[in-house]
Amino acid sequence: SYELTQPPSVSVSPGQTARITCSGDALPKQYAYWYQQKPGQAPVLVIYKDSERPSGIPERFSGSSSGTTVTLTISGVQAEDEADYYCQSADSSGSYVFGTGTKVTVL
Amino acid sequence: QVTLRESGPALVKPTQTLTLTCTFSGFSLSTSGMCVSWVRQPPGKALEWLALIDWDDDKYYSTSLKTRLTISKDTSKNQVVLTMTNMDPVDTATYYCARMPGNLDAFDIWGQGTMVTVSS
């Protein structure tokens, strides 16, 4: 089955930049989406179609794509950004898949 | 305001069938391009996509679980129902429903989730 691979954890100091990668063979052909999930809460969409930001999401969240890897970048990280982040995409059969998840720790 | 709310049993026994209902408001599943999906998350683990139904009643299932899942909708009641047969302790998870509008192709609004424990 199709898999999206993320690093288990990323640590960053306040004000610095966090980059979270997501790798998958179909990513050159399918859009990627990113979700933020804080403990005990439902996921929140932070990036759609590789690099678009929903209304209400701070500008410090951005997305990019290059080949089989997509990247979520959080610029000027704040304490409130500490959370789990999941990428998501689709395969050619109409199935959806989530990444393995990355825990972002703000030092 | 768009909201979704999951409901169903908190505890099921192994081999039983789980039935979950997603009741939503603020949008219509009759709108072209609109979809509702189910996603689950075992404790401490990653999100797992389960199933999706669209405005045209097309249905899509996780390849690994498709033999156990059925998704349906009742547009008049603003509800989407998921059934999962032959429940096992590994199916213990929080189950979420989420909206996917066609213009975003993303799960933009989620319910708060409902925790289901499978145990005898």
Interface residues (C-beta under 8 A of the other chain):
Chain A: S1 Y31 Y33 Y35 Q37 A42 P43 V44 L45 Y48 K49 P54 Y86 Q88 S93 G94 S95 Y96 V97 F98 G99 T100 G101
Chain B: S37 V39 A46 L47 E48 W49 L52 Y60 Y61 S62 T63 S64 Y96 A98 L104 D105 A106 F107 D108 W110 G111 Q112 G113
